Amino acid sequence: MDLSNAPADRCNPALARAFARHGVTRCAIMATTFRSGSTWIGRIMDRHGLAGMRNERLRRLDAQVDPDAYFDAMLADPASSVFATRLMWPQRNRLAHVLGFARADTARFAAQFPDATWLFLRRRDPLAQAISYWRAKASDRWHVPAKAAEPEPPVAYDFAAIDACVRELVLQDRLWDHFFALAGVAPVTLWYEDLLHDCTPVAQIMARFGLTLANTRSQMRIQRDAHSEACIARYLDDQFRRSRGVAP
């Protein structure tokens, strides 16, 4: 569904109306991509009072769902004057399509979220992120409790599948950059690798909402392991061969 040239009068402000009905006056939106560490950071923020950030609350919205009913149910749980959620690029796109917002309407779309603090969580190592994404999709093992004893299941190396994940994630990062530029929004950019050592930037965001960050211990295990490293090395070797005209 291409709405790039849709007229502005097709825009449906159902989300803004729902926020008004439910008394939502502020928003905290974590814009991100798959396997960025958003579940870890979202759960920490949720645990310290920013209710809703642990979830992708717009995940199940599509063209077959009545948006007013969806928004009313979403905002009833948990009821709060602050709306918080994690938002993946495909979810942002579906929401825009359902509400009839074209790319040219990006600023009007962003304005649906009242007094919004936009966070942009990303990774400095997109290849490691893509390997993690590929393994999670192949094994259907997205999160592992910190106390889990079993190792990560091995996944047979697949150049084409890994390459598709690399391209998808790099593109989505660029699309978020483009979104923020069109919307005139300056997000708070957070880097996953930096947060592993220092969560001060997260504490500063929480302070904007009158909340204090006390415990940043993760309840999930980092899934990167020797197999991940081997796949990264093999993928880079295959990319080098491909650059010389040799099929991987």
Backbone torsions as a table, in degrees:
resi	resn	phi	psi	omega
1	MET	NA	110.1	-176.8
2	ASP	-101.1	112.4	-179.8
3	LEU	-108.2	18.6	-174.2
4	SER	-60.7	-26.1	-179.6
5	ASN	-117.4	19.2	-178.2
6	ALA	-67.9	143.5	178.2
7	PRO	-66.7	148.4	-175.9
8	ALA	-63.0	-26.9	-176.7
9	ASP	-73.4	-3.6	174.0
10	ARG	-81.9	-11.1	-177.6
11	CYS	-66.3	134.0	-178.0
12	ASN	-112.5	110.1	-177.5
13	PRO	-81.0	36.8	-176.2
14	ALA	-61.2	-34.7	-178.9
15	LEU	-68.6	-45.4	178.5
16	ALA	-61.2	-39.8	178.4
17	ARG	-64.2	-40.0	179.6
18	ALA	-64.8	-41.3	176.5
19	PHE	-59.3	-43.6	179.8
20	ALA	-63.5	-42.4	179.7
21	ARG	-60.4	-37.2	-173.6
22	HIS	-97.9	8.3	175.1
23	GLY	72.8	24.1	177.6
24	VAL	-81.1	122.9	-177.6
25	THR	-116.4	-13.4	-179.9
26	ARG	-141.0	155.4	179.2
27	CYS	-135.4	149.4	170.4
28	ALA	-129.5	110.8	-174.7
29	ILE	-115.5	120.1	176.6
30	MET	-95.3	99.8	175.9
31	ALA	-80.3	133.8	-174.2
32	THR	-164.9	-176.2	177.0
33	THR	-128.6	170.4	-176.7
34	PHE	-64.6	139.0	176.4
35	ARG	64.9	38.5	179.6
36	SER	-97.3	-3.5	-172.2
37	GLY	92.7	10.7	-174.5
38	SER	-67.6	-31.0	178.6
39	THR	-65.7	-44.1	178.0
40	TRP	-59.9	-54.2	-177.5
41	ILE	-67.2	-39.9	179.6
42	GLY	-61.3	-40.8	179.9
43	ARG	-68.6	-37.5	176.9
44	ILE	-61.6	-46.9	-178.2
45	MET	-65.8	-40.7	178.3
46	ASP	-62.5	-43.7	-177.6
47	ARG	-63.1	-25.9	-177.7
48	HIS	-101.8	15.6	169.6
49	GLY	117.1	-10.0	178.5
50	LEU	-90.9	73.6	-171.1
51	ALA	-61.0	132.8	179.4
52	GLY	107.1	-21.4	-175.5
53	MET	-69.4	-17.5	178.4
54	ARG	-73.1	-14.6	-173.2
55	ASN	-114.1	158.7	168.0
56	GLU	-97.7	86.9	-165.4
57	ARG	-73.8	-13.8	178.7
58	LEU	-105.4	14.6	-172.8
59	ARG	-62.8	-38.6	-171.6
60	ARG	-97.1	8.1	178.0
61	LEU	-77.0	130.4	174.4
62	ASP	-149.4	-177.6	-174.4
63	ALA	-66.7	-16.4	-178.6
64	GLN	-89.0	-4.5	-175.2
65	VAL	-104.6	138.8	174.6
66	ASP	-70.6	114.8	-174.0
67	PRO	-62.5	-37.2	-179.1
68	ASP	-62.9	-45.1	179.1
69	ALA	-65.0	-40.2	180.0
70	TYR	-62.3	-48.5	-177.9
71	PHE	-65.2	-39.8	179.8
72	ASP	-62.8	-43.6	178.6
73	ALA	-65.7	-41.1	-179.4
74	MET	-62.6	-42.8	-175.4
75	LEU	-80.5	-13.5	176.6
76	ALA	-77.9	-16.8	-174.8
77	ASP	-142.4	104.3	-4.9
78	PRO	-87.1	141.8	178.6
79	ALA	-72.8	128.1	-177.1
80	SER	-163.2	155.5	175.4
81	SER	-78.8	-9.8	177.1
82	VAL	-113.3	123.6	176.3
83	PHE	-97.5	121.8	179.8
84	ALA	-125.7	139.7	177.1
85	THR	-161.4	157.7	165.6
86	ARG	-91.0	143.9	-174.6
87	LEU	-137.6	110.5	175.1
88	MET	-80.3	157.3	-178.4
89	TRP	-57.2	-46.8	179.8
90	PRO	-60.0	-32.5	178.6
91	GLN	-70.1	-41.1	176.1
92	ARG	-60.5	-40.8	-178.7
93	ASN	-67.3	-43.7	178.6
94	ARG	-61.5	-42.5	179.2
95	LEU	-59.9	-45.3	179.0
96	ALA	-61.4	-41.6	179.8
97	HIS	-66.1	-44.9	-179.7
98	VAL	-60.1	-38.0	-178.0
99	LEU	-89.5	-2.0	175.8
100	GLY	78.7	23.0	179.1
101	PHE	-90.2	120.3	176.3
102	ALA	-80.7	171.3	177.5
103	ARG	-58.4	-36.9	179.1
104	ALA	-66.8	-16.2	-179.4
105	ASP	-96.8	17.5	-173.1
106	THR	-56.0	-42.3	-179.9
107	ALA	-63.7	-39.9	178.5
108	ARG	-67.7	-36.4	176.9
109	PHE	-62.9	-48.9	-178.9
110	ALA	-61.6	-31.6	-179.4
111	ALA	-70.3	-10.6	175.4
112	GLN	-63.3	-24.3	-177.0
113	PHE	-97.1	108.0	-173.5
114	PRO	-69.2	137.1	175.4
115	ASP	43.0	54.5	-170.7
116	ALA	-86.4	136.3	165.5
117	THR	-100.2	115.8	-179.9
118	TRP	-97.8	126.7	174.0
119	LEU	-106.9	142.8	176.4
120	PHE	-123.3	99.6	-179.5
121	LEU	-91.9	123.8	-178.0
122	ARG	-141.8	175.2	-179.9
123	ARG	-118.5	143.8	177.2
124	ARG	-76.3	-22.7	-177.7
125	ASP	-113.5	84.5	-177.0
126	PRO	-66.0	-24.4	178.6
127	LEU	-70.4	-44.2	175.8
128	ALA	-61.8	-37.4	177.1
129	GLN	-63.3	-43.3	-179.3
130	ALA	-65.7	-39.4	177.3
131	ILE	-62.6	-42.2	177.9
132	SER	-62.8	-42.1	179.4
133	TYR	-63.7	-45.9	179.4
134	TRP	-61.7	-44.6	-179.5
135	ARG	-65.3	-40.5	-179.4
136	ALA	-64.3	-43.2	179.3
137	LYS	-66.4	-40.2	-176.7
138	ALA	-71.4	-34.7	-176.7
139	SER	-99.6	-12.5	-173.3
140	ASP	55.9	36.4	179.6
141	ARG	-120.5	91.4	-171.1
142	TRP	-91.0	-33.1	-178.5
143	HIS	-142.1	144.9	-179.2
144	VAL	-131.1	128.2	177.5
145	PRO	-59.0	147.3	-177.1
146	ALA	-58.0	-31.5	-176.1
147	LYS	-90.0	2.3	-179.2
148	ALA	-63.3	137.1	-176.3
149	ALA	-93.1	-28.1	-173.6
150	GLU	-73.1	143.1	178.3
151	PRO	-74.2	167.3	176.3
152	GLU	-67.5	137.4	179.4
153	PRO	-68.7	138.3	177.1
154	PRO	-69.4	144.9	178.0
155	VAL	-124.0	130.2	-178.2
156	ALA	-62.3	130.9	-179.0
157	TYR	-56.2	136.1	-178.6
158	ASP	-143.7	99.5	-175.7
159	PHE	-56.9	-48.5	-174.8
160	ALA	-62.0	-42.0	-179.1
161	ALA	-67.6	-40.7	178.4
162	ILE	-65.8	-43.5	-179.4
163	ASP	-61.0	-38.5	177.7
164	ALA	-63.8	-38.5	179.0
165	CYS	-68.4	-40.0	177.4
166	VAL	-58.6	-49.8	-177.0
167	ARG	-64.4	-40.1	-179.6
168	GLU	-62.5	-46.4	-175.7
169	LEU	-71.4	-40.1	177.9
170	VAL	-63.0	-42.1	178.4
171	LEU	-63.0	-43.3	-178.4
172	GLN	-65.6	-35.8	174.1
173	ASP	-60.9	-43.3	179.1
174	ARG	-65.7	-37.3	179.2
175	LEU	-65.7	-38.3	175.5
176	TRP	-63.7	-43.4	176.8
177	ASP	-56.3	-44.1	-179.2
178	HIS	-65.4	-41.3	178.3
179	PHE	-57.8	-49.7	-177.8
180	PHE	-63.6	-37.7	178.9
181	ALA	-64.5	-45.1	180.0
182	LEU	-67.8	-34.8	-177.8
183	ALA	-79.2	-13.6	-175.9
184	GLY	69.7	32.8	-177.4
185	VAL	-107.8	134.9	173.9
186	ALA	-106.1	95.5	-176.5
187	PRO	-73.6	160.3	169.5
188	VAL	-83.4	110.8	-177.2
189	THR	-86.9	127.3	178.4
190	LEU	-117.8	137.9	179.2
191	TRP	-110.4	122.9	-177.2
192	TYR	-52.2	-48.3	-175.9
193	GLU	-62.2	-35.2	178.3
194	ASP	-69.5	-38.6	-177.5
195	LEU	-68.8	-22.4	176.1
196	LEU	-60.6	-26.4	-176.9
197	HIS	-107.5	-24.1	-175.2
198	ASP	-156.2	112.6	-179.0
199	CYS	-95.7	18.3	178.9
200	THR	-54.2	-42.2	178.7
201	PRO	-59.0	-34.4	177.6
202	VAL	-68.7	-41.8	178.1
203	ALA	-60.6	-37.2	179.5
204	GLN	-66.4	-37.4	176.6
205	ILE	-66.6	-44.6	179.4
206	MET	-59.1	-37.2	-178.8
207	ALA	-63.3	-27.4	177.5
208	ARG	-61.7	-26.1	-178.4
209	PHE	-105.0	15.8	178.2
210	GLY	72.8	25.1	-176.2
211	LEU	-115.9	152.6	-178.2
212	THR	-115.6	132.8	178.2
213	LEU	-93.7	118.2	-175.1
214	ALA	-112.7	-34.2	-173.2
215	ASN	-134.3	115.5	-179.1
216	THR	-107.3	12.9	-179.9
217	ARG	-64.6	132.3	-179.3
218	SER	-82.5	142.8	175.1
219	GLN	-98.0	10.3	179.8
220	MET	-124.3	153.0	-179.9
221	ARG	-89.6	139.9	171.2
222	ILE	-67.6	126.9	-171.8
223	GLN	-93.0	-8.8	177.4
224	ARG	-64.9	132.4	-177.2
225	ASP	-146.7	-167.7	-177.2
226	ALA	-62.7	-33.3	178.6
227	HIS	-66.7	-38.3	176.0
228	SER	-59.6	-46.2	-179.1
229	GLU	-63.0	-40.5	179.9
230	ALA	-65.2	-38.1	179.7
231	CYS	-69.3	-37.6	176.9
232	ILE	-61.6	-47.6	-179.1
233	ALA	-62.4	-42.2	-179.5
234	ARG	-66.9	-40.4	179.0
235	TYR	-62.4	-43.3	178.8
236	LEU	-64.1	-39.3	175.8
237	ASP	-61.4	-44.0	-179.4
238	ASP	-65.7	-38.9	177.4
239	GLN	-63.8	-38.1	178.0
240	PHE	-64.2	-44.2	178.6
241	ARG	-63.9	-38.8	-179.2
242	ARG	-65.6	-34.9	178.4
243	SER	-65.5	-18.8	177.5
244	ARG	-97.2	7.3	179.0
245	GLY	84.5	16.3	-179.6
246	VAL	-109.0	123.7	-177.7
247	ALA	-65.5	138.8	177.8
248	PRO	-68.6	NA	NA
